[in-house]
Structures are given as structure tokens and as C-alpha cells.
């Protein structure tokens, strides 16, 4: 039988150590300067070393802490929500707020299995209306509402 | 002080500021009522909307959201047994039991009136202590500031749950994110990974929105049980004579406790509610009722909570140091408006300082009106299913992130921080210290550099200057107090094995 360890802490420690190592590698390009005249690389180095030390501490604590497994990730929800927001960003400038909002609602709607087609359609309509009212008409932000090929033929 | 309060009232009573205070309170209450939508997420969500406003109007609205959320949180805690946020956890203990016994109305009333009283007293505390602390802080040099910020960062971990090493790591990571971008003195571009959009640093709004808003949505979708339940009936709002006389001393004690603890950096808010609950249970003449709906257990913590949420403004307004994640957001909002919070603010921006304080009291008065007679409206809000809520939040996140710089890159940053935020939840890291580190990181570097230039590179300056030494000693003490018990516990566990 292998010894029970806190997998969450071990993974955390490894990630922190990795980040510190990558950071220190990038930081090699920046001048350190002296303590009285600190260069742009001085403070980051101090911070990165601290991060490495803490990462080591978390890693070690993981071997002695109460046993715990890594949690499963809800990949479906993560993927759909982040994809919805990314696509919203891609569409916003060129295709406009209305279409981007509809795309976001449809994609993110897939993340909750209790959604119905009717519910999503209604939600999309209501949200597009609210967005027009709040952002286009109310705050007058400089985001096109409709695709540019419709407004400038 | 009276002159200053008069100035503040004259600022706060302009139509525009009253209107935005009201809007803030209404939004805040709505957010607080809705389970699964936290105040930090909401404020970061609404931050872009305030950029077009005057600084004072923006702050008044954000402050309204903040304490509105405290009021609203108690409503869902009492009626639904779901705390809208951490500070309302204690309220579920007695408040929901009262609701089950048909006294939900009384619990809501005592929570609202206690909060109002506490808010009034705490506002006066802020008005009195603010200028006092400011005059002390004016004498601080870079060395004192460096040590103070360090103390603030350490204190931010004190009350974070769980592993202290991990909380410290979050602070350090936050500081690191704060260093991304152009170094002002040398012009050196740091850690931008080749993205020119990062030359001005990591976006504050995308970071806060991603870590809190987006990660929260994914989390809620993953665990549906966090956001549903049956709503209790409200019943009569009036307190009986007995309930009233039992509540008065609890409200007074809660107010005192909350006003004191709220000033502490790092989550005095949650601490004050727990401390008040413990105190009430100790001193109550009706100890046997605790656990089955004692009104003292609602009156005390609710007052403490609201008092603390007001006094937590003190370190932010006078020193520029955030006591919690919401205050970090406030500092971010001020800096985007071009105002550096700190001891000079009270002289340079007297209308901002006193107007905000006056608006706190007005906001509390509004909340009393918004909450009690209109409780039915909020109850119906509890019935909005989350599946309609989260796409709406997501749309607002997207437009909000975009509109800060009119840049789709900020939307992608939000996506990245959403992923990071979810990973942090899965690995049991607290995101709040990261946000505080992010806000304070650039200041920490700035003061370190200045202090070292003045001392010609001699590190002992931080210990030779007494005030700075005291701050560092306090920080070391806080660290030791946190680390020692966990080591001892571990040793005992090891021996027990």
C-alpha cells in the first residue's frame, strides 16, 4: 500500500514551484541593479524566490498532511462557459453585440442540462433587449449593436 | 468634524449622488439576496459602469452595493437558510430557525434595524477615526509604508480558511501579477509573454471578474445544491415587546464589536459576526434557546456585520490599504479614476472623503426602507432560477470587460482568469489574498525602491525606524500565531499515529 498523501497540496506545490522557475528564467533578462538602486529585475526576483520557497513548503506539507485526492474537474461546464465568453469576445467588435449575446446565451446554456430550447430562446431575446437598453441606448458604449454590413450597406 | 460632515452631506444630497446611492443599494440588496452571486463578483462586474461617473458618485454607488449586499445576504439566510455570502453564515443559525417557527418577519426586522443602528454608529466612528489616523499616517516615510503594506498583506491571510502557506502563496502570486507590465523607472517591459496589450499591466477588472465571477458560475453549475431550497413565509414584521427588549443589548454589543474588528485587515467582517454570535451565546439569559431560534443570535451578528463593513473603510480611506477583497476593488476603482487612495486623500479630495462618509449613513437609511417594506419583492427574486441568471451574468461580464479599454483582449484575459480561478477552487486556494496582493504589489515595489534609495541600500532602515519596526514585529507575530498552532497540531497528529 502506498502512503496516503494530500494530492491537492502536492499538485499545488509543484505548480507553484514550476511558476517560480519559469518566472526566474524570464527574469534573467531584466537588470537586477543594486539594493540602493534597484533595477527592474530586483523585486520580481525577491517575489519569485518567495513563491518558490512557499511552493516547496506546500509540497512538503502535502506529504504529511491529511490524505486527500485531487478533485474531478467539471470539464463540460468549464469548456462551455469559457468557450461562450471567448466567442463573445471574438464576435463583439465585428458582428455586433446582438449576435454575440445570442451566441453566448446558446453556448453557455448547454452547460446546464435543465435548460429548455424555449427557455434559452426567451432568455436570448430578453438579454439582447436589456443590452440594447442599458449599453447602446443608456450608456452609449462604443460597441456596435448590429453587424457592420447591416448598418453601413 | 461637524463642518466636514456638513460638507459631506451637501455632497451626498445632490440629486445625482442620491440617485446612484439608491441604485447601488438596490443592486446590492438584489445581489445579496441571490444565492450564488457574491459581492466581490458583482462589484467587479459593475466596475466598468462606474468609469464614466464622477469619482465620488462612483464610490457612493459601489459602497451602496457593498453594504446593500450585507443587508440582502441576511434575507436569504433567514428565509432560505442559504447564506448569500460568508458574513451571513451565522445568521442562518438562529435566523432560519426563527423563520421555521413562523417568526421570519421578526428576524428580518431585527436584522434590518440592528444593521441600521450599527451603520449609523460606525459611520460616526469612521468620521472620527479617519482624520485622526490620517494625521498619523502623514508622518510615514517610504520605509513605514513598505512595512505597513507588508503587514497588511500578512494580515490578509490571517483569516483565510485552510492552509496558511497556500494563502501566503496566493498573496505572493498576486504581487507577481501586479508586477506584469512596464517598469516605470527603467521602462523595462516585464513578464508580458510577448503580448503588447499587457504593457500597461494585467487588467484589474478581468482579473477580479475572472477569479470571482466566472469561476463562481462554473462552480455553481457544478454543485447545484448551493443554490436552491424552499423559501419560508415572512409572517408579521413587528417585534413583540419581549423580542425588542432582548434585542437592544445585543445590537449594542454587536455594534461595538463590529466597529472594532472591522478595522482589522484580512476579513474582520466574517470574524466580527462569529465573535458576536459567541458573545451572545455566552451572555444571554436565554441560552437554552440558542440553536432553536434565539433573537439575540440574529441581532448581535447582524449589527456587528454591518458595523464592520462600514469601519473596514477606515484603512482604505486613510492608508490606502484594503481590509478585504471588496476594499481592494474600491482602491482599484479609485486608481482607474486617477485617484491614489492614501493619507493625502482627505486633504486633496475632501468632497470625496466626506461625501462618501455621509452617503454611508444615507445609504443605510435607504436600505432600511428598501428592505423592510419591500421584503416581498426580494422574496420573489429568490425564486428566479439560476439557469436564467448565469447567462445574464456572463453577458454583463463580457461587455463589462470589453468596455474598460474597448478591447477584446480584456475579454480573453477574463477567460484566462476564470480558468485560473476555477483551478484555485479545485486546489483549495483562496482567491481573495491574490486580489489584495495584486492591488498592493506595485505599491510595495515602489516604496521598497524609495526606502532603499534613501537609506543607500541599507536594509536595517526598516528596523531602525521605530514605527516601521513595530509594523514588521506585528506582521511576524501574526505569522507566528498562525503557523505555530498548525505545527503543534501536526505534531500531535504524528504522535497519535
Interface residues (C-beta under 8 A of the other chain):
Chain A: X8 X9 X11 X12 X15 X16 X19 X23 X26 X27 X30 X31 X34 X35 X36 X37 X38 X39 X40 X41 X43 X44 X47 X48 X50 X51 X54 X55 X57 X58 X61 X64 X65 X66 X70 X71 X73 X74 X77 X78 X81 X82 X84 X85 X86 X88 X89 X90 X92 X93 X97 X100 X101 X104 X105 X108 X109 X111 X112 X114 X115 X119 X123 X127 X130 X131 X135 X139 X141 X142 X143
Chain B: X49 X52 X163 X165 X166 X168 X169 X172 X173 X175 X176 X179 X183 X185 X186 X188 X190 X191 X214 X217 X218 X221 X222 X386 X387 X388 X390 X391 X392 X394 X395 X397 X398 X399 X402 X403 X406 X408 X411 X412 X414 X415 X418 X419 X422 X426 X427 X428 X429 X441 X444 X445 X448 X449 X452 X453 X455 X456 X457 X458 X459 X490 X493 X494
